[in-house]
Amino acid sequence: MKSDSSRYGLVLFFVYLLFYGGFVAINAIAPESMERTLVSGLNTAVVYGFALIFGAVLLSAVYGLLCGDVGRGGDAGGGEQ
């Protein structure tokens, strides 16, 4: 089970790394495009930045769902003994 958790973690890390790499690449290649207003007066950099934060939270939730109770020692609710 531990190797599954590690594999899930690495896959999700590389998904986020690609998303973040896109942000860095846009800033390096075409920084003027980050100044474009997209939504409610917010520019591309701000919207992408919030998307990065939301994406990290979403990927951590996906990781939690995929890994379940791994490492928690089973029933922590104090069931019958």
PyMOL commands that set and color helices and strands:
alter all, ss='L'
color gray80, all
select helices_A, chain A and resi 2-29+31-35+44-67
alter helices_A, ss='H'
color red, helices_A
select strands_A, chain A and resi 37-39+42-43
alter strands_A, ss='S'
color yellow, strands_A
deselect
rebuild
show_as cartoon
